[in-house]
Structures are given as structure tokens and as C-alpha cells.
Amino acid sequence: MRVTEATTDAERADAFSVRRDVFVEEQGVPEDVEWDDYDEAERTRHFVAYDGETPVGAARLRPADDDAGKVERVATLKERREEGIGGALMEALEDAARGEYDRLVLHAQTHAESFYLHLGYETTSDVFDEAGIPHVEMEKRLNRNQ
């Protein structure tokens, strides 16, 4: 398994296919909510995890404010969960973010909160609804340029 930043149209299409499978098909998130202007924004970075040539995970990183990046759309195909793919995606995303941001923020689905806690994120909000799914806001300080 390898994780790469999606820099080509084909790699971005692979990341988007994972997101479609997980968020739209599996979780019922409306397409007009899943796809937004940030997908095409200049400073948004997409990551994709591959098993051979097959995309199995995806994540997105974009600016939140001057010193924070926002982690979004972290997804692993249902049949591939519990294999460390999400952790590998987050490691690659955080490594890429260290040169740019002092901290990362994200909105975690409540069932995934413990995954992010294990990675060093702290919960910073009460539960709220996003796309019909309960979420919490979380944050992690990065050691910039490490």
C-alpha cells in the first residue's frame, strides 16, 4: 500500500472515486454536499492511497486560516477498513502540512473520533450535525518543518 499526493487528473479521479463510494453511496451524503468549490481550489491538496493500482483511500487538505489547515474527506473503502490505510493517509497529509501550517483542524464523524484521538487530535466542540451525520471538531498542533 502506498499513499501519494494526487497531482494528476487520474490520481484526483481515483481519490474522488473513493469519496463517492464512501460518502455518497455508503453514507448517503448528497452529491451537491460532497463536491464543493474547495475540490478545485488552487491551494487544496488531495491524497490517495493505493493497493497496487487500486485506490482504497482518500483525504483532502486545504487552508482553514493563516496558520491552520483543514483536513477533510478522509475515507477508506468499507472492505479495507482496519488495515491502517486511514493512519497512512493521515501521516502523509500531516507530513505535507508541516511545511505550511502550525495546526490542523477537522470535523470528525463521531464514530471516528477515537481514531483521531489516537493520532493526537483533541476534541474542541460538542456534537453537531453536518450532512445529516453527527460530528465533532478536532484540532492538532504540528511541529512545523519537522
N, C-alpha and C positions, 0 to 999 in steps of 0.2 A: 504494500500500500504506500502511495506517495501523495503528498499534498503540494499543490503548486498555486501560485497566483495566476488567475485567469487573465492572460494578456491578449489572447487571440479570440476571434469571434467564435471559433469552435469550442474553446475552453469555457467561454461565457455561456454558450448554449448548453454545455454539459452541466454547469452549475445551475442554470435555470431549469433544466430537466429534473434535477434532484428536488429543487424547491417546488416545482409543480407536483411531483409525486407526493411529497411530504405535506406541504401546506394546503394545496388546492384539493388534491384527490383524497388524501388520508384524513386531513383535519377539517376540510370543508371551508377553508378561507376563500372568500370571493376573489376572483382573479383581479378585479379592479382595486382590491386592497393589497394583494400580494405584490403586484407590479406597480412601481411608482417612479417618479422622476429621478429618484436617487440611483436607480439602476443604471441610468445613462449619464449621471453627473461626472464631471471631469475628475474629481478627487475621490470618487468611490472606487474601492478595490474589492474584487471578487476573488474568492479562493475555492478550489475544488479538490476533493480527494478522489483518487483513482485506485481501483484494484485492477492492475493490468491496464487495459484501455477503457474499463467500465467506470463511469462516475458513480460514486457511492455516498458522497457528502459534499456540502457546500456551506459557505459563510460569506458575509459581506461586512466591510469596514468602511465607514465614512466619517467625515468631520462632524462633531457634535457642537463644539465651540473652539475657541482658540487653543486650549490645552487638552481637549478631550476628543477621543474617537468614540464612535458609537458602533458596537457590534450588533449585527442584525442578521436575520435569516439563516441562523445556524441550523443545519438539517443533516440528518443521516437517514438513508433508506431504512425502512422499518425492519426488513430482514437482515440488516447489517448492524443493528444497534448492539451495544455491549461488547464491541470489538476494539474499542479505543479510537475509533475514527473521529468522534467529536473532540476528544482530547488532542489528537494530532492536528485537527483543523484549528483549534484554539491556540495551540503552541505556535503554529505557523503565522497566524493572524497577529498574535501578540508580538512575535519577533519582528514582524513587519511594522507594527505600530510603534515600537520603542523609539525609532528614529524620528517620529513625528509628534507623538503625544505623551503627556505626563500621566494620563489616566484613561481608562476605558469605562464606558457605561453601556448598559444593555437592559432590555426588557426581557426577562426570562419567563417562560411559561412556568407556572408554579410546580408542575411535575418535574421540571428540570432544574429547579432552584438548588437542590443538593449537588448536582453536577457542577454548577458554577461555584458554589461554596467550597467544594473540594479543590477548585482551581485558584482559590484565593480571593474570590469576589465577596463583597459584603452586600447584604440586602439593605436598601436605603429607602424603601417605601412600604406602605401597606399594599394589599392586593388590589388590583384594578383590572378592568376589562379592556382587552384590545382584540379586535376582530372576533368578539364573542368568546374569547378564551381568557381565563384568569392569568394575570402576570404580576410580577414584582419588578421594581427597578433595582439594579445592582451596579456596583462600581468596584474597580480595582486600580490601585496606583501602580504605575510602571516605573521601573528604573530606566530612565531614558538613556539611550545609546549604550546599553549593556549588551 
